[in-house]
């Protein structure tokens, strides 16, 4: 049995796999997820302890905008019970950001808390064979564009929600 070895040192966040060729190959297939997790930990450690939250007035305004935007075309924008049906409602030519946003909204609506975590979005995408280059960074960009926003933080885990602007954007992508 042949042996294989991979060693990655991202500023001493070393990853080293050494075992059979099949084992190393499996780990390399999972490398994207591993790097995403390490990158998120690195970003979380380097960020200040600042936690972005919405004040109550902003929250009310956002929730009012959400009610208004969801009520428009309610029948055409109802979230399906399965992700495949939901994704099928949208155009075929979607960017990674669009895929992340529609997945985030599906996860958010499916959760009892009306929020989502990056890991849940990434897991849903992977379950359906959709690979994004860097899901964490893609969701960060959606937040920068005000299509999602952070509702709370528990330790290093951020809980997000799709904004009214995000829903309006999703509506433009429907077939």
C-alpha positions as CSV (number, residue, x, y, z in Angstrom):
1,X,0.0,0.0,0.0
2,X,1.5,3.3,-1.0
3,X,1.8,6.2,1.4
4,X,1.0,9.8,0.7
5,X,1.7,13.0,2.6
6,X,0.3,16.6,2.4
7,X,1.5,19.4,4.6
8,X,0.1,22.9,4.6
9,X,1.4,25.8,6.7
10,X,-0.9,28.8,6.6
11,X,1.1,30.8,9.2
12,X,1.5,27.8,11.4
13,X,-2.1,26.7,11.2
14,X,-0.5,23.5,9.9
15,X,-2.4,20.7,8.3
16,X,-0.6,17.5,7.8
17,X,-2.1,14.3,6.4
18,X,0.0,11.2,6.2
19,X,-1.5,7.8,5.6
20,X,-2.6,5.7,2.7
21,X,-3.1,7.3,-0.6
22,X,-6.9,6.9,-0.4
23,X,-7.1,8.5,3.1
24,X,-5.1,11.5,1.9
25,X,-7.2,11.8,-1.2
26,X,-10.4,11.8,1.0
27,X,-8.9,14.6,3.1
28,X,-7.9,16.6,0.1
29,X,-11.5,16.3,-1.1
30,X,-12.6,17.8,2.2
31,X,-9.8,20.4,2.2
32,X,-12.1,23.2,1.0
33,X,-14.3,22.8,4.1
34,X,-11.3,22.5,6.4
35,X,-9.7,25.7,5.0
36,X,-13.1,27.5,5.3
37,X,-13.3,26.5,9.0
38,X,-9.7,27.5,9.7
39,X,-10.1,30.8,7.8
40,X,-13.2,31.6,9.8
41,X,-11.4,30.8,13.0
42,X,-8.5,33.0,12.0
43,X,-10.9,35.9,11.0
44,X,-12.8,35.5,14.3
45,X,-9.6,35.6,16.3
46,X,-8.3,38.7,14.6
47,X,-11.5,40.6,14.8
48,X,-12.1,42.9,17.7
49,X,-14.7,41.8,20.2
50,X,-17.1,44.1,18.5
51,X,-20.5,42.5,17.9
52,X,-22.7,44.0,15.2
53,X,-26.3,44.0,16.3
54,X,-29.3,46.0,15.2
55,X,-30.9,48.4,17.6
56,X,-34.6,48.0,18.2
57,X,-35.7,50.9,15.9
58,X,-33.7,49.5,13.0
59,X,-35.0,46.0,13.7
60,X,-38.6,47.3,13.6
61,X,-38.0,49.1,10.3
62,X,-36.3,46.0,8.8
63,X,-39.2,43.8,9.9
64,X,-41.8,46.1,8.4
65,X,-39.8,46.2,5.1
66,X,-39.7,42.4,5.3
67,X,-43.5,42.1,5.8
68,X,-44.2,44.4,2.9
69,X,-41.8,42.7,0.5
70,X,-42.9,39.2,1.4
71,X,-46.6,40.1,0.9
72,X,-45.9,41.2,-2.6
73,X,-46.1,38.2,-5.0
74,X,-46.5,36.0,-2.0
75,X,-47.8,33.1,-4.1
76,X,-44.7,33.2,-6.4
77,X,-42.3,33.5,-3.6
78,X,-43.4,30.8,-1.2
79,X,-40.5,28.7,0.0
80,X,-40.9,25.0,-1.0
81,X,-40.5,22.2,1.5
82,X,-37.4,20.8,-0.2
83,X,-34.3,22.7,-1.3
84,X,-34.4,21.2,-4.8
85,X,-37.9,22.5,-5.5
86,X,-36.9,25.9,-4.1
87,X,-33.8,26.2,-6.2
88,X,-35.7,25.1,-9.3
89,X,-37.8,28.3,-9.0
90,X,-34.7,30.4,-9.9
91,X,-32.9,31.1,-13.1
92,X,-30.1,28.8,-14.2
93,X,-27.5,31.5,-14.5
94,X,-26.8,32.2,-10.8
95,X,-23.7,33.6,-9.3
96,X,-22.1,32.1,-6.2
97,X,-23.5,35.0,-4.2
98,X,-27.0,34.3,-5.6
99,X,-26.8,30.6,-4.7
100,X,-25.6,31.4,-1.2
101,X,-28.4,33.9,-0.8
102,X,-31.2,31.6,-2.0
103,X,-29.8,28.8,0.2
104,X,-29.5,31.1,3.2
105,X,-33.1,32.2,2.8
106,X,-34.2,28.5,2.5
107,X,-32.3,27.6,5.7
108,X,-33.6,30.6,7.5
109,X,-37.3,29.9,6.7
110,X,-36.8,26.2,7.5
111,X,-35.3,26.9,10.9
112,X,-37.6,27.6,13.8
113,X,-35.5,30.7,14.7
114,X,-35.8,32.6,11.4
115,X,-32.0,32.8,11.1
116,X,-29.1,30.9,9.7
117,X,-25.5,30.1,10.2
118,X,-22.8,29.8,7.6
119,X,-22.2,26.2,8.3
120,X,-25.9,25.4,7.7
121,X,-25.8,27.1,4.3
122,X,-22.6,25.3,3.4
123,X,-24.0,21.9,4.4
124,X,-27.2,22.4,2.4
125,X,-25.2,23.4,-0.7
126,X,-22.9,20.4,-0.3
127,X,-25.9,18.0,0.1
128,X,-27.1,19.1,-3.3
129,X,-23.7,19.0,-5.0
130,X,-23.2,22.7,-5.2
131,X,-19.7,23.9,-4.4
132,X,-18.9,27.6,-3.7
133,X,-15.3,28.8,-3.7
134,X,-15.5,30.2,-0.2
135,X,-19.0,30.2,1.4
136,X,-17.9,32.1,4.5
137,X,-16.5,35.0,2.4
138,X,-19.5,34.9,0.0
139,X,-21.9,35.3,3.0
140,X,-19.7,38.1,4.3
141,X,-20.0,39.9,1.0
142,X,-23.8,39.5,1.1
143,X,-23.7,41.2,4.5
144,X,-21.5,44.0,3.2
145,X,-24.0,44.5,0.4
146,X,-26.8,44.7,3.0
147,X,-28.5,41.6,1.6
148,X,-28.1,39.8,4.9
149,X,-27.5,41.0,8.4
150,X,-26.3,39.7,11.7
151,X,-29.0,39.2,14.4
152,X,-26.9,37.8,17.2
153,X,-23.6,36.1,18.0
154,X,-23.0,33.2,20.3
155,X,-19.3,32.9,21.0
156,X,-17.7,32.9,17.6
157,X,-20.8,31.7,15.7
158,X,-22.7,34.4,13.9
159,X,-26.5,34.1,13.3
160,X,-27.7,35.9,10.2
161,X,-30.9,36.8,8.5
162,X,-31.7,37.7,4.9
163,X,-32.7,41.4,4.7
164,X,-35.7,42.9,2.8
165,X,-33.2,44.0,0.1
166,X,-32.0,40.4,-0.1
167,X,-35.5,39.1,-0.6
168,X,-36.1,41.8,-3.2
169,X,-33.0,40.6,-5.0
170,X,-34.1,37.0,-4.8
171,X,-37.4,38.0,-6.4
172,X,-35.6,39.3,-9.4
173,X,-34.0,35.9,-9.9
174,X,-37.2,33.9,-10.1
175,X,-37.9,32.3,-13.5
